[in-house]
Amino acid sequence: MKKLIVASVALAALIAAPAFAGDDMAGMNMSTSATKALSTSALTDAEVKKVDASTGMVTLKHGALENIGMAPMTMAYKAKDAAMVKQIHEGDKVKVRVENVNGTLTIVKVVKQS
């Protein structure tokens, strides 16, 4: 009887082994907060074409905005805040992050280039 139990356990282990062998991590979500931070913090090269302080709108000629699926173009965007509008001027070369904030394409980060 002991031999039968041992044989049954060994057989069960052999049958189960392929399920655990090889790619143990298959099907697991391997995204981390660091990966998400990288994808959400990517900046795009742009040139400031116009700044309208009264409306908080900034017209940018920019490269592809991959995070929102937008091709390179020239377009006006809402600035996140008035301080952002004050720090940039027509002709400035910048790096920007544009996101869809409550249905409005908004510049959430801008860094002037030297």
C-alpha positions as CSV (number, residue, x, y, z in Angstrom):
1,M,0.0,0.0,0.0
2,K,2.9,2.4,0.8
3,K,4.4,1.8,-2.6
4,L,1.0,2.7,-4.2
5,I,0.8,5.9,-2.2
6,V,4.4,6.9,-3.1
7,A,3.9,6.0,-6.7
8,S,0.7,8.1,-6.8
9,V,2.4,11.1,-5.2
10,A,5.3,10.8,-7.6
11,L,3.0,10.5,-10.6
12,A,1.0,13.6,-9.4
13,A,4.3,15.5,-9.0
14,L,5.3,14.6,-12.6
15,I,2.0,15.7,-14.0
16,A,2.0,19.0,-12.1
17,A,5.7,19.8,-12.8
18,P,5.1,21.2,-16.4
19,A,2.7,23.7,-15.0
20,F,5.3,25.1,-12.7
21,A,8.4,24.6,-14.9
22,G,9.8,27.2,-17.2
23,D,8.1,30.5,-17.2
24,D,6.9,30.7,-13.6
25,M,5.9,34.4,-14.1
26,A,3.7,33.9,-17.2
27,G,0.4,35.7,-16.9
28,M,1.6,37.9,-14.0
29,N,1.3,41.7,-14.3
30,M,4.9,42.8,-14.1
31,S,4.3,46.6,-14.3
32,T,5.7,48.5,-11.4
33,S,5.3,52.0,-10.2
34,A,8.8,52.8,-11.6
35,T,7.7,51.7,-15.0
36,K,4.5,53.7,-14.8
37,A,6.4,56.7,-13.6
38,L,8.7,56.5,-16.6
39,S,5.8,56.3,-19.0
40,T,3.9,59.1,-17.4
41,S,6.8,61.5,-17.1
42,A,8.1,61.4,-20.7
43,L,8.6,64.9,-22.1
44,T,8.3,65.9,-25.8
45,D,10.3,68.5,-27.6
46,A,8.3,71.6,-28.6
47,E,8.6,75.2,-29.6
48,V,6.3,77.9,-28.1
49,K,4.5,79.7,-31.0
50,K,2.1,81.8,-29.0
51,V,1.3,82.5,-25.3
52,D,-2.1,84.0,-24.4
53,A,-1.9,84.8,-20.7
54,S,-5.6,86.0,-20.6
55,T,-6.9,82.6,-21.5
56,G,-4.1,80.4,-20.2
57,M,-3.6,78.9,-23.7
58,V,-0.2,78.1,-25.2
59,T,0.3,77.2,-28.8
60,L,3.0,74.6,-29.3
61,K,4.7,73.2,-32.4
62,H,5.5,69.7,-30.9
63,G,6.7,66.2,-31.7
64,A,4.5,63.2,-31.2
65,L,2.6,63.1,-27.9
66,E,2.7,59.4,-27.5
67,N,0.9,59.2,-24.2
68,I,-2.3,60.7,-25.7
69,G,-1.8,59.3,-29.2
70,M,-1.2,62.6,-31.0
71,A,1.0,63.1,-34.0
72,P,3.5,66.0,-34.4
73,M,1.6,69.2,-35.1
74,T,1.0,72.8,-34.0
75,M,-1.9,73.3,-31.6
76,A,-3.0,75.4,-28.7
77,Y,-3.2,73.7,-25.2
78,K,-4.5,74.9,-21.9
79,A,-1.7,75.5,-19.4
80,K,-2.1,73.8,-16.0
81,D,-1.6,77.1,-14.1
82,A,-0.8,80.8,-14.6
83,A,2.7,80.4,-13.3
84,M,3.5,78.1,-16.2
85,V,2.2,80.7,-18.7
86,K,4.4,83.4,-17.1
87,Q,7.6,81.4,-17.4
88,I,7.5,80.8,-21.2
89,H,7.6,83.1,-24.2
90,E,7.1,82.9,-27.9
91,G,10.1,81.3,-29.6
92,D,11.2,79.3,-26.5
93,K,12.4,75.7,-27.0
94,V,10.8,73.6,-24.4
95,K,10.1,70.0,-23.3
96,V,6.4,69.4,-22.4
97,R,4.1,66.9,-21.0
98,V,0.5,67.2,-22.3
99,E,-2.3,65.1,-20.7
100,N,-6.0,64.8,-21.0
101,V,-7.3,66.4,-17.8
102,N,-11.1,66.1,-17.5
103,G,-11.5,66.2,-21.3
104,T,-9.2,69.1,-21.9
105,L,-5.7,68.6,-23.4
106,T,-3.6,70.4,-20.8
107,I,0.1,71.1,-20.5
108,V,1.0,69.6,-17.1
109,K,4.7,70.1,-17.2
110,V,7.0,72.4,-19.2
111,V,10.8,72.7,-19.0
112,K,12.7,75.5,-20.9
113,Q,15.7,74.3,-22.9
114,S,18.9,76.4,-22.8
